[in-house]
Amino acid sequence: MTGCEIKEYLLKKGRRAIVFDTVGSTNAYVKENPQEAGTVVLALSQSSGHGQYGRVFESPESGLYMSFCTRFILGFPMTLAAANAVTDALCELFGLSLGVKWVNDIIASGKKLCGILAESVFCGEKSFTVIGIGMNLKKGGLSPEIEDVAISLEEITATELPSDVIALLAFEISKNLEKELSGKKEDVIKKYRARCISNIPENAVFI
């Protein structure tokens, strides 16, 4: 699907969307151009994708790169909620049962399928959070060193992905995120713990 087709699909589903062929970073765009809660910002590729601690997140035209806009919720575990939303979406759409590596990586066969980055912007009552999600969809396009530690959705499902996979994932993940964010913090943490395959630090703070 083209960017315009993806946007049209999401609009028909009642989801406000902004779709770029390419952008520096969907998270950076939202931080510089705040959007109303529930908006999804997508890019078919990113030129300056980043993860935790400013690490480079390679973003060729073979992945899902989306940011979800939501109001800032003090003390709520946004990253954990996003991990739950992504794993639920992959189960719903492809029947996959995946693990989460503390704190923000979705793992399959010991390799990274998806990374999550939640960033908040504080401006009084207008404070908001943008949740970035980057997922490898098709094999190829990544540098050799990244290919060694990453896995794609196509490899996991061992089948050709549907042409509307980006639109499907964006809608399901955003729908699940709204559900997670409207629930109880304790329930989000409990679900996350059940899926976490790595040790959670004893001094971990769930915010």
N, CA, C and O of each residue as an XYZ file, in Angstrom:
828
protein
N       0.838     -1.202      0.000
C       0.000      0.000      0.000
C       0.872      1.249      0.000
O       1.947      1.278      0.599
N       0.394      2.258     -0.671
C       1.089      3.539     -0.645
C       0.751      4.283      0.643
O      -0.157      3.895      1.378
N       1.493      5.355      0.906
C       1.208      6.153      2.087
C      -0.213      6.685      2.079
O      -0.879      6.685      3.114
N      -0.686      7.138      0.925
C      -2.048      7.667      0.805
C      -3.084      6.579      1.085
O      -4.099      6.842      1.730
N      -2.838      5.375      0.610
C      -3.766      4.262      0.839
C      -3.806      3.868      2.310
O      -4.867      3.542      2.843
N      -2.648      3.898      2.964
C      -2.593      3.598      4.392
C      -3.395      4.630      5.181
O      -4.169      4.283      6.074
N      -3.199      5.895      4.840
C      -3.924      6.969      5.528
C      -5.427      6.817      5.323
O      -6.200      6.963      6.270
N      -5.842      6.527      4.103
C      -7.266      6.365      3.801
C      -7.857      5.205      4.589
O      -8.974      5.299      5.098
N      -7.102      4.099      4.692
C      -7.567      2.938      5.444
C      -7.800      3.309      6.908
O      -8.836      2.969      7.479
N      -6.848      4.001      7.509
C      -6.962      4.363      8.914
C      -8.085      5.372      9.142
O      -8.801      5.297     10.141
N      -8.234      6.310      8.218
C      -9.323      7.284      8.341
C     -10.680      6.595      8.293
O     -11.590      6.961      9.038
N     -10.820      5.610      7.431
C     -12.074      4.869      7.336
C     -12.362      4.098      8.628
O     -13.516      3.828      8.962
N     -11.299      3.752      9.341
C     -11.439      3.056     10.621
C     -11.650      4.031     11.776
O     -11.748      3.625     12.934
N     -11.719      5.319     11.446
C     -11.928      6.324     12.474
C     -10.674      6.760     13.191
O     -10.747      7.337     14.276
N      -9.516      6.492     12.598
C      -8.240      6.827     13.219
C      -7.585      7.990     12.482
O      -7.275      7.875     11.296
N      -7.375      9.098     13.167
C      -6.676     10.225     12.544
C      -5.231      9.813     12.281
O      -4.566      9.272     13.165
N      -4.754     10.065     11.085
C      -3.415      9.597     10.720
C      -2.677     10.615      9.870
O      -3.270     11.343      9.075
N      -1.366     10.645     10.060
C      -0.449     11.405      9.215
C       0.566     10.395      8.700
O       1.191      9.680      9.483
N       0.729     10.339      7.382
C       1.611      9.323      6.791
C       2.623      9.997      5.864
O       2.258     10.754      4.965
N       3.897      9.706      6.103
C       4.985     10.225      5.282
C       5.604      9.102      4.469
O       5.654      7.959      4.922
N       6.075      9.420      3.272
C       6.903      8.455      2.549
C       8.210      8.279      3.317
O       8.686      7.161      3.513
N       8.774      9.395      3.745
C       9.961      9.342      4.598
C       9.968     10.573      5.490
O       9.454     11.627      5.116
N      10.557     10.429      6.677
C      10.658     11.522      7.636
C      11.889     11.241      8.491
O      12.356     10.104      8.559
N      12.409     12.265      9.136
C      13.569     12.019      9.993
C      13.247     11.007     11.063
O      13.921      9.985     11.186
N      12.209     11.290     11.845
C      11.774     10.407     12.921
C      10.321     10.744     13.229
O       9.983     11.915     13.403
N       9.464      9.744     13.297
C       8.056     10.011     13.606
C       7.911     10.586     15.015
O       7.088     11.474     15.238
N       8.704     10.088     15.967
C       8.645     10.638     17.322
C       9.073     12.107     17.338
O       8.423     12.946     17.962
N      10.164     12.403     16.651
C      10.654     13.783     16.610
C       9.617     14.701     15.960
O       9.424     15.835     16.400
N       8.961     14.214     14.928
C       7.931     15.024     14.268
C       6.823     15.387     15.242
O       6.397     16.541     15.301
N       6.354     14.403     16.007
C       5.257     14.660     16.939
C       5.694     15.602     18.057
O       4.929     16.468     18.482
N       6.928     15.431     18.531
C       7.399     16.321     19.607
C       7.473     17.768     19.133
O       7.258     18.699     19.910
N       7.778     17.948     17.855
C       7.874     19.298     17.293
C       6.520     19.819     16.796
O       6.310     21.025     16.668
N       5.603     18.872     16.517
C       4.280     19.229     15.997
C       3.222     18.434     16.763
O       2.681     17.463     16.234
N       2.922     18.829     17.991
C       1.982     18.073     18.836
C       0.651     17.797     18.123
O       0.102     18.651     17.428
N       0.160     16.570     18.325
C      -1.080     16.133     17.706
C      -2.115     15.785     18.775
O      -1.768     15.581     19.939
N      -3.370     15.720     18.382
C      -4.397     15.352     19.344
C      -4.257     13.882     19.718
O      -3.771     13.067     18.934
N      -4.695     13.561     20.932
C      -4.585     12.191     21.433
C      -5.282     11.220     20.484
O      -6.367     11.497     19.974
N      -4.635     10.076     20.259
C      -5.186      9.059     19.383
C      -4.672      9.111     17.965
O      -4.933      8.202     17.177
N      -3.947     10.159     17.627
C      -3.396     10.297     16.273
C      -2.235      9.324     16.070
O      -1.422      9.114     16.971
N      -2.170      8.742     14.889
C      -1.063      7.868     14.504
C      -0.237      8.569     13.432
O      -0.782      9.041     12.434
N       1.062      8.637     13.634
C       1.969      9.193     12.633
C       2.832      8.040     12.117
O       3.495      7.352     12.893
N       2.813      7.842     10.812
C       3.527      6.732     10.181
C       4.504      7.243      9.135
O       4.307      8.303      8.539
N       5.562      6.466      8.925
C       6.496      6.750      7.836
C       6.898      5.428      7.191
O       7.114      4.433      7.883
N       6.998      5.422      5.868
C       7.439      4.211      5.180
C       8.933      3.986      5.371
O       9.429      2.870      5.210
N       9.654      5.070      5.720
C      11.066      4.954      6.105
C      11.420      6.174      6.938
O      10.727      7.191      6.897
N      12.508      6.065      7.698
C      13.002      7.164      8.513
C      14.479      7.385      8.208
O      15.225      6.430      7.992
N      14.890      8.630      8.193
C      16.299      8.922      7.942
C      17.086      9.109      9.233
O      18.314      9.023      9.232
N      16.375      9.366     10.344
C      17.050      9.596     11.627
C      16.326      8.892     12.759
O      16.136      9.459     13.835
N      15.920      7.644     12.510
C      15.243      6.884     13.555
C      16.167      6.660     14.743
O      17.367      6.447     14.574
N      15.598      6.710     15.957
C      16.427      6.511     17.146
C      15.666      5.716     18.187
O      14.436      5.697     18.212
N      16.442      5.050     19.059
C      15.866      4.272     20.144
C      16.282      4.858     21.478
O      16.571      6.049     21.589
N      16.306      3.997     22.493
C      16.704      4.447     23.821
C      18.123      5.006     23.813
O      18.993      4.530     23.085
N      18.333      6.026     24.640
C      19.650      6.653     24.817
C      20.207      7.210     23.497
O      21.419      7.359     23.343
N      19.314      7.515     22.554
C      19.741      8.107     21.297
C      20.384      7.137     20.320
O      20.974      7.556     19.325
N      20.272      5.836     20.599
C      20.856      4.852     19.691
C      20.170      4.918     18.326
O      18.968      5.171     18.238
N      20.936      4.689     17.277
C      20.385      4.691     15.922
C      19.443      3.510     15.746
O      19.772      2.387     16.127
N      18.273      3.759     15.170
C      17.339      2.692     14.828
C      17.194      2.697     13.314
O      16.525      3.562     12.749
N      17.821      1.730     12.664
C      17.796      1.674     11.201
C      16.357      1.501     10.722
O      15.609      0.671     11.236
N      15.987      2.309      9.720
C      14.580      2.360      9.305
C      14.418      2.356      7.788
O      13.915      3.328      7.225
N      14.835      1.278      7.115
C      14.671      1.210      5.660
C      13.212      0.939      5.292
O      12.371      0.762      6.173
N      12.914      0.905      3.995
C      11.545      0.666      3.537
C      11.202     -0.826      3.643
O      10.832     -1.458      2.654
N      11.329     -1.365      4.829
C      10.990     -2.775      5.045
C      10.472     -2.972      6.460
O      10.600     -4.049      7.042
N       9.877     -1.894      7.013
C       9.421     -1.982      8.392
C       8.209     -1.134      8.684
O       7.707     -0.420      7.816
N       7.741     -1.219      9.920
C       6.662     -0.385     10.436
C       7.281      0.660     11.346
O       7.969      0.319     12.308
N       7.044      1.914     11.051
C       7.571      3.009     11.866
C       6.405      3.919     12.214
O       5.937      4.690     11.378
N       5.945      3.825     13.443
C       4.764      4.579     13.837
C       4.942      5.227     15.204
O       5.680      4.733     16.056
N       4.250      6.337     15.388
C       4.194      6.999     16.685
C       2.728      7.204     17.033
O       1.920      7.609     16.197
N       2.409      6.917     18.279
C       1.044      7.080     18.767
C       1.027      8.211     19.780
O       1.838      8.237     20.706
N       0.113      9.136     19.605
C       0.039     10.307     20.476
C      -0.993     10.093     21.573
O      -2.103      9.634     21.305
N      -0.632     10.421     22.799
C      -1.570     10.280     23.906
C      -1.287     11.338     24.962
O      -0.200     11.914     24.996
N      -2.249     11.586     25.808
C      -2.038     12.537     26.890
C      -1.038     11.946     27.884
O      -0.930     10.726     28.006
N      -0.330     12.782     28.571
C       0.608     12.351     29.598
C      -0.178     11.859     30.812
O      -1.069     12.551     31.306
N       0.158     10.666     31.286
C      -0.500     10.097     32.467
C       0.569      9.873     33.521
O       1.392      8.969     33.381
N       0.571     10.668     34.559
C       1.604     10.605     35.590
C       1.684      9.216     36.212
O       0.684      8.677     36.687
N       2.897      8.640     36.202
C       3.135      7.367     36.864
C       2.661      6.142     36.113
O       2.747      5.028     36.630
N       2.152      6.331     34.875
C       1.645      5.174     34.128
C       2.761      4.556     33.289
O       3.527      5.279     32.652
N       2.861      3.212     33.282
C       3.945      2.531     32.549
C       3.680      2.469     31.048
O       3.236      1.444     30.530
N       3.951      3.562     30.360
C       3.652      3.690     28.935
C       4.364      2.633     28.077
O       3.760      2.037     27.186
N       5.645      2.412     28.355
C       6.408      1.447     27.563
C       5.845      0.050     27.728
O       5.743     -0.699     26.757
N       5.481     -0.306     28.947
C       4.911     -1.626     29.204
C       3.572     -1.773     28.508
O       3.272     -2.826     27.944
N       2.766     -0.720     28.546
C       1.473     -0.742     27.861
C       1.656     -0.945     26.365
O       0.897     -1.680     25.735
N       2.672     -0.286     25.796
C       2.941     -0.416     24.363
C       3.394     -1.835     24.021
O       2.985     -2.390     23.001
N       4.233     -2.416     24.865
C       4.686     -3.791     24.637
C       3.496     -4.750     24.642
O       3.417     -5.656     23.812
N       2.577     -4.547     25.577
C       1.370     -5.371     25.619
C       0.535     -5.186     24.361
O       0.022     -6.154     23.798
N       0.400     -3.937     23.925
C      -0.415     -3.633     22.742
C       0.166     -4.277     21.485
O      -0.575     -4.809     20.658
N       1.485     -4.230     21.343
C       2.136     -4.812     20.167
C       2.009     -6.332     20.165
O       1.649     -6.926     19.148
N       2.301     -6.958     21.297
C       2.226     -8.426     21.346
C       0.794     -8.909     21.168
O       0.568     -9.949     20.549
N      -0.173     -8.176     21.698
C      -1.576     -8.540     21.479
C      -1.939     -8.440     19.997
O      -2.616     -9.316     19.459
N      -1.487     -7.371     19.342
C      -1.795     -7.183     17.921
C      -1.209     -8.308     17.067
O      -1.867     -8.803     16.152
N       0.013     -8.704     17.366
C       0.664     -9.774     16.601
C      -0.010    -11.122     16.851
O      -0.029    -11.982     15.971
N      -0.558    -11.301     18.037
C      -1.319    -12.519     18.331
C      -2.640    -12.506     17.572
O      -3.038    -13.511     16.981
N      -3.314    -11.363     17.594
C      -4.620    -11.238     16.941
C      -4.518    -11.395     15.429
O      -5.358    -12.050     14.812
N      -3.497    -10.801     14.835
C      -3.379    -10.799     13.382
C      -2.692    -12.030     12.812
O      -3.040    -12.497     11.728
N      -1.700    -12.562     13.558
C      -0.886    -13.649     13.000
C      -0.799    -14.889     13.896
O      -0.122    -15.857     13.549
N      -1.475    -14.863     15.037
C      -1.462    -16.017     15.934
C      -0.130    -16.237     16.621
O       0.174    -17.354     17.038
N       0.678    -15.177     16.748
C       2.005    -15.298     17.337
C       1.975    -15.073     18.841
O       1.247    -14.213     19.337
N       2.763    -15.846     19.553
C       2.955    -15.655     20.992
C       4.411    -15.282     21.197
O       5.298    -16.120     21.033
N       4.666    -14.030     21.556
C       6.027    -13.515     21.602
C       6.422    -13.069     23.003
O       5.569    -12.803     23.850
N       7.725    -12.993     23.231
C       8.235    -12.545     24.513
C       8.700    -11.107     24.453
O       8.906    -10.547     23.377
N       8.861    -10.518     25.624
C       9.347     -9.146     25.747
C      10.632     -9.154     26.566
O      10.697     -9.770     27.629
N      11.648     -8.468     26.066
C      12.899     -8.312     26.798
C      12.885     -6.958     27.477
O      12.650     -5.933     26.838
N      13.144     -6.962     28.794
C      13.122     -5.716     29.553
C      14.006     -4.672     28.895
O      15.168     -4.991     28.645
N      13.591     -3.516     28.605
C      12.239     -3.101     28.964
C      11.386     -2.891     27.721
O      10.160     -2.837     27.819
N      12.010     -2.771     26.559
C      11.242     -2.268     25.408
C      11.465     -3.007     24.098
O      11.248     -2.430     23.032
N      11.892     -4.269     24.142
C      12.127     -5.026     22.914
C      11.184     -6.224     22.828
O      11.013     -6.953     23.805
N      10.576     -6.427     21.668
C       9.771     -7.610     21.397
C      10.696     -8.635     20.730
O      11.366     -8.334     19.742
N      10.719     -9.841     21.287
C      11.709    -10.848     20.881
C      11.045    -12.088     20.297
O      10.002    -12.532     20.776
N      11.665    -12.642     19.251
C      11.235    -13.909     18.666
C      12.480    -14.697     18.292
O      13.388    -14.161     17.656
N      12.529    -15.955     18.678
C      13.683    -16.814     18.369
C      14.993    -16.186     18.814
O      16.018    -16.348     18.152
N      14.965    -15.472     19.931
C      16.165    -14.867     20.485
C      16.629    -13.606     19.774
O      17.690    -13.067     20.089
N      15.843    -13.135     18.820
C      16.222    -11.932     18.071
C      15.170    -10.839     18.211
O      14.016    -11.105     18.545
N      15.590     -9.608     17.950
C      14.709     -8.449     18.115
C      13.803     -8.262     16.899
O      14.269     -8.142     15.766
N      12.510     -8.240     17.163
C      11.525     -7.982     16.121
C      11.081     -6.528     16.138
O      10.846     -5.931     15.088
N      10.968     -5.961     17.333
C      10.364     -4.646     17.467
C      10.961     -3.897     18.647
O      11.275     -4.498     19.675
N      11.117     -2.595     18.504
C      11.580     -1.748     19.591
C      10.538     -0.679     19.893
O       9.774     -0.275     19.016
N      10.517     -0.229     21.139
C       9.528      0.754     21.587
C      10.245      1.899     22.283
O      11.202      1.681     23.027
N       9.781      3.119     22.040
C      10.364      4.281     22.705
C       9.254      5.267     23.063
O       8.637      5.871     22.186
N       9.009      5.419     24.364
C       8.019      6.381     24.843
C       8.733      7.639     25.319
O       9.655      7.565     26.131
N       8.306      8.791     24.814
C       8.918     10.065     25.178
C       7.809     11.052     25.550
O       6.800     11.159     24.853
N       8.010     11.759     26.641
C       7.011     12.730     27.087
C       7.522     14.154     26.918
O       8.711     14.435     27.073
N       6.600     15.030     26.600
C       6.887     16.457     26.472
C       6.061     17.172     27.534
O       4.838     17.036     27.570
N       6.721     17.928     28.392
C       6.040     18.559     29.515
C       5.783     20.037     29.230
O       6.710     20.826     29.048
N       4.512     20.384     29.198
C       4.100     21.771     28.977
C       2.785     22.019     29.716
O       1.765     22.369     29.123
N       2.849     21.825     31.025
C       1.689     22.061     31.876
C       0.526     21.152     31.541
O       0.709     19.947     31.372
N      -0.672     21.716     31.443
C      -1.863     20.928     31.158
C      -1.844     20.332     29.752
O      -2.623     19.429     29.449
N      -0.963     20.830     28.902
C      -0.867     20.324     27.532
C       0.231     19.270     27.375
O       0.583     18.907     26.252
N       0.771     18.779     28.485
C       1.808     17.740     28.425
C       1.269     16.508     27.685
O       0.094     16.160     27.809
N       2.142     15.863     26.921
C       1.708     14.687     26.173
C       2.850     13.677     26.070
O       4.008     13.981     26.353
N       2.482     12.476     25.657
C       3.461     11.407     25.452
C       3.333     10.888     24.028
O       2.225     10.725     23.518
N       4.449     10.632     23.400
C       4.460     10.009     22.086
C       5.145      8.654     22.227
O       6.250      8.552     22.761
N       4.472      7.623     21.739
C       4.976      6.250     21.848
C       5.406      5.783     20.466
O       4.574      5.585     19.581
N       6.712      5.609     20.288
C       7.254      5.180     19.005
C       7.414      3.670     18.953
O       7.851      3.046     19.920
N       7.058      3.091     17.815
C       7.143      1.642     17.623
C       7.800      1.376     16.273
O       7.317      1.836     15.238
N       8.894      0.639     16.291
C       9.585      0.273     15.066
C       9.670     -1.237     14.953
O      10.194     -1.895     15.851
N       9.165     -1.796     13.865
C       9.116     -3.255     13.711
C       9.708     -3.674     12.368
O       9.433     -3.056     11.340
N      10.515     -4.718     12.386
C      11.074     -5.288     11.167
C      10.005     -6.155     10.495
O       9.541     -7.134     11.079
N       9.621     -5.799      9.285
C       8.583     -6.563      8.591
C       9.163     -7.558      7.592
O       8.742     -8.713      7.545
N      10.130     -7.107      6.792
C      10.702     -7.973      5.768
C      12.214     -8.043      5.918
O      12.862     -7.069      6.300
N      12.760     -9.209      5.611
C      14.205     -9.397      5.707
C      14.904     -8.607      4.606
O      14.443     -8.552      3.466
N      16.025     -7.999      4.974
C      16.792     -7.235      4.003
C      16.700     -5.755      4.278
O      15.717     -5.274      4.841
N      17.723     -5.043      3.880
C      17.718     -3.594      4.046
C      18.486     -3.114      5.251
O      18.903     -1.957      5.301
N      18.684     -3.995      6.238
C      19.435     -3.620      7.436
C      20.919     -3.901      7.238
O      21.289     -4.739      6.415
N      21.770     -3.205      7.988
C      23.204     -3.459      7.921
C      23.485     -4.858      8.455
O      22.708     -5.378      9.256
N      24.596     -5.483      8.020
C      24.903     -6.863      8.418
C      24.918     -7.072      9.928
O      24.435     -8.096     10.411
N      25.466     -6.115     10.680
C      25.549     -6.303     12.119
C      24.169     -6.282     12.771
O      23.949     -6.951     13.781
N      23.240     -5.517     12.196
C      21.873     -5.483     12.717
C      21.128     -6.750     12.291
O      20.356     -7.309     13.070
N      21.357     -7.197     11.068
C      20.713     -8.426     10.579
C      21.014     -9.610     11.488
O      20.187    -10.509     11.639
N      22.192     -9.611     12.088
C      22.595    -10.729     12.946
C      21.770    -10.820     14.226
O      21.618    -11.903     14.791
N      21.239     -9.689     14.686
C      20.519     -9.688     15.965
C      19.027     -9.382     15.795
O      18.276     -9.356     16.770
N      18.609     -9.151     14.547
C      17.209     -8.808     14.291
C      16.509     -9.923     13.515
O      17.146    -10.731     12.840
N      15.196     -9.942     13.630
C      14.379    -10.889     12.880
C      13.176    -10.126     12.338
O      12.736     -9.144     12.936
N      12.656    -10.573     11.223
C      11.518     -9.884     10.618
C      10.233    -10.679     10.820
O      10.261    -11.887     11.060
N       9.112     -9.980     10.720
C       7.813    -10.634     10.848
C       7.621    -11.671      9.752
O       7.034    -12.727      9.984
N       8.116    -11.368      8.559
C       8.007    -12.304      7.444
C       8.747    -13.605      7.740
O       8.269    -14.686      7.395
N       9.918    -13.503      8.381
C      10.674    -14.703      8.739
C       9.935    -15.524      9.789
O       9.940    -16.753      9.733
N       9.303    -14.855     10.740
C       8.603    -15.557     11.812
C       7.379    -16.290     11.282
O       7.127    -17.439     11.644
N       6.621    -15.614     10.419
C       5.396    -16.226      9.898
C       5.676    -17.206      8.762
O       4.818    -18.012      8.404
N       6.894    -17.132      8.194
C       7.300    -18.006      7.086
C       6.316    -17.927      5.922
O       6.041    -18.921      5.250
N       5.799    -16.734      5.703
C       4.879    -16.532      4.594
C       4.964    -15.081      4.133
O       5.435    -14.214      4.869
N       4.508    -14.827      2.920
C       4.507    -13.459      2.416
C       3.466    -12.640      3.171
O       2.327    -13.078      3.335
N       3.848    -11.476      3.621
C       2.932    -10.642      4.376
C       1.900     -9.997      3.458
O       2.200     -9.726      2.295
N       0.684     -9.745      3.958
C      -0.319     -9.071      3.133
C       0.129     -7.658      2.772
O       0.887     -7.036      3.516
N      -0.330     -7.159      1.650
C       0.108     -5.845      1.176
C      -0.328     -4.722      2.107
O       0.278     -3.651      2.110
N      -1.374     -4.955      2.899
C      -1.869     -3.926      3.815
C      -1.377     -4.132      5.244
O      -2.008     -3.660      6.190
N      -0.255     -4.834      5.408
C       0.217     -5.197      6.750
C       0.509     -3.973      7.614
O       0.235     -3.996      8.814
N       1.055     -2.911      7.036
C       1.367     -1.713      7.827
C       0.082     -1.088      8.371
O       0.008     -0.720      9.543
N      -0.923     -0.974      7.513
C      -2.200     -0.403      7.949
C      -2.858     -1.283      9.003
O      -3.384     -0.776      9.994
N      -2.833     -2.593      8.798
C      -3.436     -3.518      9.759
C      -2.770     -3.399     11.126
O      -3.444     -3.292     12.150
N      -1.438     -3.420     11.129
C      -0.698     -3.339     12.386
C      -0.914     -1.996     13.068
O      -1.125     -1.942     14.280
N      -0.862     -0.919     12.305
C      -1.030      0.411     12.889
C      -2.384      0.535     13.575
O      -2.483      1.093     14.667
N      -3.416      0.018     12.937
C      -4.750      0.113     13.535
C      -4.866     -0.762     14.781
O      -5.335     -0.304     15.823
N      -4.441     -2.016     14.674
C      -4.579     -2.929     15.813
C      -3.750     -2.466     17.007
O      -4.215     -2.518     18.145
N      -2.531     -2.016     16.751
C      -1.676     -1.561     17.844
C      -2.269     -0.322     18.504
O      -2.309     -0.231     19.731
N      -2.731      0.633     17.695
C      -3.302      1.851     18.269
C      -4.577      1.549     19.053
O      -4.815      2.137     20.108
N      -5.389      0.642     18.543
C      -6.614      0.245     19.247
C      -6.261     -0.405     20.593
O      -6.863     -0.094     21.621
N      -5.288     -1.301     20.568
C      -4.873     -1.980     21.799
C      -4.231     -1.014     22.791
O      -4.401     -1.147     24.003
N      -3.486     -0.033     22.257
C      -2.851      0.948     23.128
C      -3.887      1.759     23.892
O      -3.732      2.003     25.089
N      -4.928      2.172     23.211
C      -5.981      2.919     23.886
C      -6.618      2.083     24.995
O      -6.948      2.599     26.063
N      -6.786      0.805     24.732
C      -7.348     -0.097     25.737
C      -6.413     -0.213     26.942
O      -6.859     -0.146     28.087
N      -5.120     -0.387     26.678
C      -4.149     -0.513     27.765
C      -4.090      0.773     28.602
O      -4.044      0.721     29.831
N      -4.091      1.919     27.925
C      -3.944      3.189     28.613
C      -5.192      3.572     29.414
O      -5.126      4.408     30.314
N      -6.315      2.961     29.082
C      -7.538      3.241     29.827
C      -7.756      2.267     30.980
O      -8.707      2.397     31.750
N      -6.852      1.283     31.086
C      -6.968      0.284     32.139
C      -6.198      0.655     33.387
O      -5.720      1.779     33.540
N      -6.091     -0.321     34.278
C      -5.390     -0.101     35.539
C      -3.897     -0.376     35.384
O      -3.492     -1.308     34.688
N      -3.099      0.438     36.032
C      -1.651      0.281     36.008
C      -1.257     -1.131     36.439
O      -0.383     -1.741     35.823
N      -1.888     -1.653     37.482
C      -1.546     -2.974     38.006
C      -1.791     -4.075     36.975
O      -1.038     -5.046     36.903
N      -2.849     -3.917     36.179
C      -3.157     -4.927     35.161
C      -2.136     -4.891     34.024
O      -1.753     -5.930     33.486
N      -1.704     -3.691     33.670
C      -0.689     -3.540     32.618
C       0.607     -4.224     33.048
O       1.218     -4.959     32.273
N       1.015     -3.976     34.283
C       2.257     -4.559     34.807
C       2.149     -6.075     34.882
O       3.094     -6.780     34.531
N       1.014     -6.579     35.333
C       0.818     -8.029     35.464
C       0.931     -8.719     34.115
O       1.590     -9.752     33.999
N       0.287     -8.152     33.084
C       0.355     -8.744     31.747
C       1.789     -8.697     31.215
O       2.278     -9.666     30.634
N       2.446     -7.575     31.419
C       3.825     -7.425     30.949
C       4.739     -8.452     31.621
O       5.547     -9.101     30.956
N       4.607     -8.593     32.930
C       5.445     -9.555     33.674
C       5.277    -10.969     33.123
O       6.248    -11.721     33.039
N       4.067    -11.330     32.752
C       3.792    -12.679     32.251
C       4.475    -12.943     30.919
O       4.714    -14.095     30.558
N       4.792    -11.872     30.181
C       5.395    -12.026     28.865
C       6.891    -11.722     28.847
O       7.572    -11.995     27.859
N       7.393    -11.163     29.929
C       8.797    -10.764     29.972
C       9.692    -11.995     30.100
O       9.513    -12.809     31.005
N      10.650    -12.125     29.193
C      11.523    -13.295     29.167
C      12.885    -13.015     29.789
O      13.732    -13.907     29.858
N      13.101    -11.785     30.240
C      14.370    -11.430     30.874
C      14.107    -10.989     32.306
O      12.966    -10.746     32.699
N      15.177    -10.892     33.071
C      15.024    -10.487     34.461
C      14.656     -9.009     34.563
O      15.271     -8.154     33.926
N      13.651     -8.732     35.369
C      13.273     -7.364     35.635
C      14.067     -6.902     36.849
O      13.991     -7.538     37.900
N      14.828     -5.813     36.739
C      15.649     -5.359     37.863
C      14.839     -5.188     39.145
O      13.692     -4.742     39.116
N      15.454     -5.549     40.265
C      14.761     -5.453     41.540
C      14.347     -4.021     41.858
O      13.342     -3.795     42.532
N      15.119     -3.061     41.375
C      14.825     -1.650     41.650
C      14.041     -0.984     40.526
O      13.989      0.243     40.439
N      13.425     -1.806     39.659
C      12.676     -1.267     38.537
C      11.522     -0.399     39.007
O      10.826     -0.728     39.968
N      11.332      0.719     38.310
C      10.220      1.621     38.612
C       9.281      1.584     37.410
O       9.686      1.904     36.292
N       8.050      1.202     37.636
C       7.089      1.038     36.541
C       6.334      2.341     36.284
O       5.209      2.520     36.751
N       6.971      3.251     35.532
C       6.331      4.509     35.160
C       6.570      4.751     33.676
O       6.119      5.760     33.135
